[in-house]
Amino acid sequence: MRRVIIAALLTLLILIWSSDFYLVGEPVSFDWKIFVIIITIAGLACYKLVDYLAQFKIIEHNSRIDIVFVAFVIAFMFVPISKINHDTISQQENRTLAEYVPLVKDGKINFNYGRDFEAWFNDHFNQRKLFIDVNSQINLFLNRKLKSETAMSGKDGWMFTKRWHSVEMFQNKYLFDEDELNEIKEQLETLQAWAKNNGMKFYLFLVPDKERIYPEFYPDGFEKVNPQAKIEQVAEFLSKNSTIPVVYPGEALMNAKEDHILYYKTGTHWDHWGAYIGYRELFNRIKKDVPALRVMKTSDFRIEPKQNADVDIASALGIDAYKVLPKADLTYDEFEVKKPTVTSKHEFVNKDKRIETYDFVSSNPQNKLRAVFYADSQFLRMNWYAAESFKNMLHIYTGYGRDYDVDYMKDQIKGYKPDIFVIETGERFLDRLLKLNLPEE
């Protein structure tokens, strides 16, 4: 009887610890199926544990210290379920976490429940970040050859993402076929015509991934399958077969890397120098059509080295970069406008579509132009000084690799009455050019 009571108390304790399992959803709701599963498993496990410890003492004549050790090890096994993390986004890994999918949804049985539950639990168990950190710290200490499901280390302290098919992208493994290239052309030409009908000059801005510019630091064993990259394929095809102004700063970046580091070793984005080289290529191209456009020069900035790096890949490897890595690997030149004229307002537009806006206004009376940039996180590295060239500039930001929904934002774009409309995309998200949700009018 004593064993049953102790087992019941342990079961109650586990239920309190693991309440996040059966309180799911937003707002929180009670899931009876998970509750019954947990109470059944916990009850049986606790009774078996109490019975085992009793036998451990009586029959095998083990000491109390042995019993305490066994109990501690078993209790430690419950740590991952003691508190569930309900975050939807992992800042550490820069990705969307798996959502909980119930056993029964809309009256239908989910036959993939086991697999869905495992994916959800693997992304949300208690102290997941700590376990990842400790594992990577050990690997870093032993051999500095780090890798995870989403990232890997390269040469000389450079780190690279494995997400969004980046490895295959680096290898030029899967190119667009002729039909896909024509589909991209038709999509962009439709968008170009819509922009023209609404008084805008349209441009496409393609940003290469850092492994495209720094292949020499990529890990060994990833040979090129094709000589041409997808991003080069798109730029070349559109330049030859359409009137769409395409800006791809690959050559300019390759030339500039002789003098400056252009991408963060520990992150997926270009740094201030890389962004400025891209900005200069884009704005010089626009200036050919719009001579009044002001292009910022390096003399317009204070450029100073600062310890402030993008560390999203380091975090995905479980590395606390600022505690572990050399200061030199985290120090990069930063640009600061000497005489800023811009103020900005940031707004979350649609959480599900991951759409945000940055609305910039310049007090410079010489600025007459208005512009809209539909762009991802690469443009965040330049939007604050790109806005110095315009009376008003709107950056529609879509993050985490989501597709661009131009139709959803068309009224705001048209209401802004821009002279210039730019679509920018990073190399790893080139497929979004096939899935642009175009305006219907």
Residue pairs with C-beta under 8 A, 6 or more apart in sequence:
3 47
3 50
3 51
3 54
4 47
6 46
6 50
7 43
7 46
7 47
7 49
7 50
8 43
8 46
10 42
10 46
10 49
10 50
11 39
11 42
11 43
11 46
14 38
14 42
14 46
14 78
14 81
15 38
15 39
15 42
17 78
17 81
17 82
17 83
18 38
18 42
18 78
18 81
18 82
18 84
20 83
20 84
20 86
21 34
21 38
21 81
21 84
22 30
22 31
22 32
22 34
22 35
22 38
23 29
23 30
23 31
24 31
24 34
24 100
24 102
25 100
26 86
31 102
33 102
33 103
33 104
34 103
49 71
49 74
53 67
53 70
53 71
56 62
56 66
56 67
56 70
57 64
57 67
79 126
79 127
80 121
80 125
80 126
80 127
80 128
81 125
81 126
82 126
83 126
84 124
84 125
84 126
85 124
85 125
85 126
85 128
86 124
87 97
87 124
88 96
88 97
88 99
89 95
89 96
89 97
89 400
90 96
90 97
90 123
91 315
92 129
92 132
92 315
92 316
92 318
93 150
93 151
93 312
93 315
93 316
94 163
94 268
94 312
94 315
94 316
94 400
95 150
95 163
95 400
96 400
97 123
97 124
98 116
98 119
98 120
98 122
98 123
98 124
99 120
100 116
100 117
100 120
101 110
101 112
101 113
101 116
101 117
101 120
102 110
102 113
103 109
103 110
103 113
104 110
110 116
122 128
129 318
132 148
132 318
133 318
133 319
133 320
134 318
135 318
136 146
136 148
136 317
136 318
136 319
137 318
137 319
137 324
139 145
139 146
140 146
140 319
140 324
144 153
145 153
146 152
146 153
146 159
146 317
146 318
146 319
147 153
147 317
148 162
148 316
148 317
148 318
149 162
150 161
150 162
150 163
150 316
151 159
151 160
151 161
151 162
151 163
151 313
151 316
151 317
152 159
152 160
152 162
152 219
152 317
153 159
153 160
153 219
153 317
154 160
154 217
154 218
154 219
155 216
155 217
155 218
155 219
156 217
157 265
157 325
157 326
157 329
158 214
158 217
158 218
158 265
159 265
159 266
159 267
159 313
159 314
159 317
160 166
160 170
160 210
160 211
160 218
160 219
160 313
161 268
161 312
161 313
161 316
161 428
163 428
164 401
164 428
164 429
165 174
165 428
166 209
166 211
166 428
167 222
168 174
169 209
169 229
169 230
169 427
169 428
170 209
170 211
170 212
170 215
170 218
170 222
171 222
171 223
171 224
171 225
172 224
172 225
172 226
172 227
172 228
172 229
172 230
173 225
173 226
174 230
175 226
175 228
175 230
175 233
176 184
176 230
176 233
176 234
180 434
181 233
181 234
181 237
183 434
184 234
184 237
184 238
184 433
184 434
185 237
185 238
185 241
185 242
185 244
187 433
187 434
187 436
187 438
188 204
188 238
188 242
188 244
188 423
188 433
188 436
189 242
189 244
190 438
191 202
191 406
191 423
191 436
191 438
191 439
192 202
192 243
192 244
194 438
194 439
194 441
195 201
195 202
195 421
196 202
198 413
198 414
199 417
199 418
199 419
200 372
200 418
200 419
200 420
200 421
201 286
201 289
201 290
201 419
201 420
201 421
202 244
202 245
202 421
202 422
202 423
203 244
203 245
203 246
203 247
203 282
203 285
203 286
203 420
203 421
203 422
203 423
204 238
204 244
204 245
204 246
204 247
204 422
204 423
204 424
205 247
205 278
205 282
205 375
205 422
205 423
205 424
205 425
206 231
206 234
206 235
206 246
206 247
206 248
206 424
206 425
206 427
206 430
207 249
207 270
207 278
207 378
207 424
207 425
207 426
207 427
208 231
208 248
208 249
208 250
208 253
208 427
209 268
209 426
209 427
209 428
210 262
210 263
210 264
210 268
210 269
210 270
211 218
212 229
212 231
212 250
212 427
213 250
213 253
213 254
213 257
213 262
213 263
213 274
214 257
214 263
228 236
229 427
230 427
230 430
231 248
231 250
231 427
231 430
232 248
232 250
234 246
234 430
234 433
235 246
235 248
235 250
238 244
238 246
239 246
245 285
245 286
245 289
247 281
247 282
247 285
249 277
249 278
249 281
249 282
252 277
252 278
252 280
252 281
253 262
253 274
253 277
253 278
256 262
256 273
256 274
256 277
260 273
260 274
260 333
261 271
261 273
261 332
262 270
262 271
262 273
262 274
262 277
263 269
263 270
263 271
263 274
264 270
264 271
264 309
264 310
264 311
264 332
265 309
265 329
266 309
266 310
266 311
266 312
266 313
266 314
266 319
266 321
266 325
266 329
266 330
267 309
267 310
267 311
267 312
267 313
267 314
268 310
268 312
268 313
269 310
269 312
269 377
269 378
269 381
270 278
270 378
270 381
271 309
271 310
271 332
271 333
271 381
272 303
272 332
272 333
272 334
272 335
272 381
273 332
273 333
274 381
275 378
275 381
275 382
276 298
276 335
276 382
278 378
278 382
279 296
279 382
279 385
279 386
280 295
282 422
283 293
283 295
283 296
283 386
283 389
284 295
286 293
286 420
287 293
287 295
290 369
290 419
290 420
292 368
292 369
293 369
293 389
294 366
294 367
294 388
294 389
295 389
296 337
296 385
296 386
296 388
296 389
300 337
300 338
300 339
300 385
300 388
301 335
301 336
301 337
301 338
301 385
302 335
302 336
302 338
303 333
303 334
303 335
303 336
304 333
304 334
304 336
305 331
305 332
305 333
305 334
306 331
306 332
306 333
306 334
307 322
307 327
307 330
307 331
308 330
308 332
308 334
309 321
309 329
309 330
309 331
309 332
311 319
311 321
311 322
311 330
314 320
314 321
314 325
315 321
319 325
321 329
321 330
322 330
335 385
337 384
337 385
337 388
340 388
341 362
341 363
341 364
341 367
341 388
342 360
342 361
342 362
342 363
342 384
342 385
342 387
342 388
343 360
343 361
343 363
344 358
344 359
344 360
344 361
344 384
344 387
345 358
345 359
346 356
346 357
346 358
346 359
347 356
347 357
347 359
348 355
348 356
349 355
349 356
349 357
349 396
349 409
350 408
353 398
353 402
353 405
353 408
354 398
354 399
354 400
354 402
355 396
355 397
355 398
355 402
355 405
355 408
355 409
356 396
356 397
356 398
356 399
357 394
357 395
357 396
357 397
357 412
358 383
358 394
358 395
358 397
359 392
359 393
359 394
360 383
360 384
360 387
360 390
360 392
360 393
360 394
360 395
361 391
361 392
362 387
362 388
362 390
362 391
362 392
362 393
364 388
367 388
367 389
367 390
367 391
368 391
369 389
369 390
369 391
369 419
369 420
370 390
370 391
370 392
370 393
370 416
370 417
370 418
370 419
370 420
371 389
371 390
371 392
371 393
371 394
371 418
371 419
371 420
371 421
371 422
372 393
372 394
372 396
372 413
372 416
372 418
372 420
372 421
372 422
373 379
373 383
373 386
373 393
373 394
373 395
373 396
373 422
373 424
374 396
374 398
374 404
374 406
374 409
374 413
374 421
374 422
374 423
374 424
375 383
375 395
375 396
375 397
375 398
375 422
375 423
375 424
375 425
376 397
376 398
376 399
376 401
376 424
376 425
376 426
376 429
377 397
377 399
377 426
378 424
378 426
379 386
379 395
379 397
379 424
380 395
380 397
383 393
383 395
386 393
387 393
387 395
392 416
394 412
394 413
394 416
394 418
396 409
396 412
396 413
398 404
398 405
401 428
401 429
401 432
403 432
403 435
403 436
403 437
404 423
404 425
404 432
404 436
404 437
405 437
406 413
406 436
406 437
406 438
406 439
407 437
407 438
407 439
407 440
408 437
410 439
410 441
413 421
423 436
425 432
425 433
